[in-house]
Amino acid sequence: MDTNQLYKNLHKINPYDLISISYKIHGTSGISSKILTNKELKWYDKLLIKLGVSVETTKYSLISASRTVIKSETSDGGFYGEDIWKIASNYLKDHITNGMTLYYEICGFTPSGKHIQKGYDYGCIKPTNNQYIEGYNYKIYIYRITLTNVDGKVFEFSSKQVQDWCYSKGLKAVPELY
């Protein structure tokens, strides 16, 4: 989802609206989510279903994506040739509850030492010795969080809730300017 440009939407702001302005991180967009997916059913599950027995057909799975592409187990790494989105998802996975989706920017370097966004390293150091460490070689800045219940209803965290949630988990939220 692209963010609307402020100057083109000033007419939409009302005196009682809550507004949050955050710092623009120059990196690549990432999305990590634990969403309901169809379970791969075994032959006996299919048989039980035919016999009228209730069988769980869905499960929560960790999914990673760039801004426009859902990554799969066979993804080739996309634009960078390295799947930094899957690396970011694996870093974040223990903090993501069922139905939660995190939207963030990844900045710094790729595992092979390429800039994620040329000219913007955000204090990150090129990786060496096959180590790729969040906060050192790359950084993740979360800017949006949603929770989707089993009925598909989506709850959007407020800007303050995103900041507070990240702080409580020891994660970085995008810096707030206003």
C-alpha positions as CSV (number, residue, x, y, z in Angstrom):
1,M,0.0,0.0,0.0
2,D,1.5,3.3,-1.0
3,T,1.2,6.3,1.3
4,N,-0.7,9.2,0.0
5,Q,1.3,12.4,-0.5
6,L,0.4,15.0,2.2
7,Y,0.4,18.1,0.0
8,K,-2.1,16.4,-2.4
9,N,-4.5,15.6,0.5
10,L,-4.4,18.6,2.8
11,H,-8.1,19.2,2.1
12,K,-8.9,15.8,3.8
13,I,-7.5,16.9,7.2
14,N,-10.0,18.1,9.7
15,P,-9.3,20.1,12.9
16,Y,-10.0,17.1,15.2
17,D,-8.0,14.4,13.2
18,L,-5.1,12.7,14.9
19,I,-2.1,13.1,12.7
20,S,1.3,11.3,12.9
21,I,4.3,12.2,10.8
22,S,7.2,9.8,10.8
23,Y,10.7,9.9,9.3
24,K,11.2,8.5,5.8
25,I,13.5,5.4,6.0
26,H,15.3,4.7,2.6
27,G,15.3,1.0,2.2
28,T,12.9,-1.7,0.9
29,S,9.4,-2.4,2.1
30,G,8.7,-5.7,3.9
31,I,5.6,-7.4,5.2
32,S,5.6,-10.3,7.7
33,S,2.3,-12.0,8.7
34,K,0.9,-15.0,10.5
35,I,-2.2,-15.6,8.4
36,L,-4.7,-18.5,7.9
37,T,-3.6,-20.7,5.1
38,N,-5.0,-24.0,3.7
39,K,-3.4,-27.0,5.4
40,E,-1.9,-29.7,3.2
41,L,-4.3,-32.5,4.0
42,K,-3.0,-36.1,4.3
43,W,-4.9,-38.9,2.6
44,Y,-6.6,-39.9,5.9
45,D,-7.7,-36.3,6.5
46,K,-9.5,-36.3,3.1
47,L,-11.1,-39.7,4.0
48,L,-12.3,-38.4,7.4
49,I,-13.8,-35.4,5.6
50,K,-15.6,-37.7,3.2
51,L,-17.0,-39.7,6.2
52,G,-18.3,-36.4,7.6
53,V,-15.7,-36.0,10.4
54,S,-14.7,-32.5,11.2
55,V,-11.0,-31.9,10.3
56,E,-8.9,-28.8,10.7
57,T,-8.3,-27.6,7.1
58,T,-6.5,-24.3,7.9
59,K,-3.5,-23.3,9.9
60,Y,-1.6,-20.1,10.7
61,S,1.6,-19.7,8.6
62,L,4.4,-17.2,8.5
63,I,4.3,-15.3,5.2
64,S,6.9,-12.8,4.0
65,A,6.5,-10.3,1.2
66,S,8.1,-7.3,-0.4
67,R,5.7,-4.4,-1.2
68,T,4.3,-6.1,-4.2
69,V,5.5,-9.8,-4.2
70,I,4.5,-12.6,-1.7
71,K,7.7,-14.7,-1.2
72,S,7.5,-18.5,-1.3
73,E,9.9,-21.3,-0.3
74,T,11.2,-21.3,-3.8
75,S,11.7,-17.5,-4.2
76,D,14.9,-16.5,-5.9
77,G,15.5,-13.5,-3.7
78,G,13.9,-11.0,-6.1
79,F,15.5,-7.6,-6.8
80,Y,18.6,-8.2,-4.6
81,G,19.1,-11.8,-5.5
82,E,18.9,-12.5,-1.8
83,D,15.7,-13.0,0.2
84,I,16.1,-10.2,2.8
85,W,12.3,-10.3,3.3
86,K,12.4,-13.9,4.5
87,I,15.4,-13.1,6.7
88,A,13.5,-10.2,8.2
89,S,10.4,-12.4,8.8
90,N,12.5,-15.0,10.5
91,Y,13.9,-12.3,12.8
92,L,10.4,-11.0,13.6
93,K,8.5,-14.3,13.8
94,D,8.6,-14.8,17.5
95,H,6.9,-11.5,18.1
96,I,4.1,-12.0,15.5
97,T,0.9,-13.5,17.0
98,N,-1.8,-15.3,14.9
99,G,-3.6,-12.9,12.6
100,M,-0.9,-10.1,13.0
101,T,0.7,-8.4,10.1
102,L,3.8,-6.1,10.4
103,Y,4.7,-3.6,7.7
104,Y,8.3,-2.2,7.8
105,E,11.3,-0.9,6.0
106,I,14.6,-2.9,5.8
107,C,17.7,-0.7,5.5
108,G,21.4,-1.1,5.5
109,F,23.1,-4.0,3.6
110,T,22.1,-7.3,2.1
111,P,23.9,-10.5,3.3
112,S,26.4,-10.1,0.4
113,G,27.2,-6.5,1.3
114,K,25.2,-4.6,-1.3
115,H,23.4,-1.4,-0.2
116,I,19.7,-2.0,0.2
117,Q,19.3,1.7,-0.8
118,K,22.5,3.2,-2.3
119,G,23.7,6.1,-0.2
120,Y,21.7,5.2,2.9
121,D,23.4,2.8,5.4
122,Y,21.8,4.1,8.6
123,G,25.0,3.3,10.5
124,C,25.0,-0.3,9.4
125,I,28.2,-2.1,8.7
126,K,28.8,-4.4,5.6
127,P,28.5,-8.0,6.7
128,T,31.7,-10.2,7.0
129,N,32.4,-13.7,8.2
130,N,28.9,-15.0,7.0
131,Q,27.2,-13.1,9.8
132,Y,24.1,-11.0,9.1
133,I,22.9,-9.3,12.2
134,E,19.8,-7.1,12.6
135,G,20.8,-3.8,14.2
136,Y,24.4,-4.2,12.9
137,N,24.3,-5.1,9.2
138,Y,20.7,-4.2,8.5
139,K,17.8,-2.6,10.5
140,I,14.1,-3.2,10.5
141,Y,11.8,-0.2,11.2
142,I,8.1,-1.0,11.7
143,Y,5.6,1.6,10.6
144,R,2.2,-0.3,10.5
145,I,0.6,-3.2,12.3
146,T,-2.8,-4.9,11.7
147,L,-4.6,-7.7,13.4
148,T,-7.1,-9.8,11.4
149,N,-9.5,-12.1,13.3
150,V,-10.7,-15.5,12.0
151,D,-13.8,-13.8,10.5
152,G,-11.5,-11.5,8.4
153,K,-12.2,-8.3,10.3
154,V,-9.0,-6.1,10.4
155,F,-8.0,-4.0,13.3
156,E,-5.4,-1.2,12.5
157,F,-3.0,-0.2,15.3
158,S,-2.8,3.6,15.9
159,S,0.6,5.2,15.4
160,K,1.0,5.4,19.2
161,Q,0.1,1.7,19.5
162,V,2.7,0.8,16.9
163,Q,5.4,2.8,18.8
164,D,4.3,1.2,22.2
165,W,4.2,-2.3,20.8
166,C,7.6,-2.0,19.2
167,Y,9.1,-0.6,22.4
168,S,7.6,-3.4,24.5
169,K,9.1,-6.0,22.1
170,G,12.6,-4.4,21.9
171,L,12.0,-3.7,18.2
172,K,12.4,-0.4,16.2
173,A,9.5,1.6,15.1
174,V,9.9,4.3,12.4
175,P,11.0,7.5,14.2
176,E,8.1,9.8,14.9
177,L,8.5,13.5,14.0
178,Y,5.1,14.7,15.0
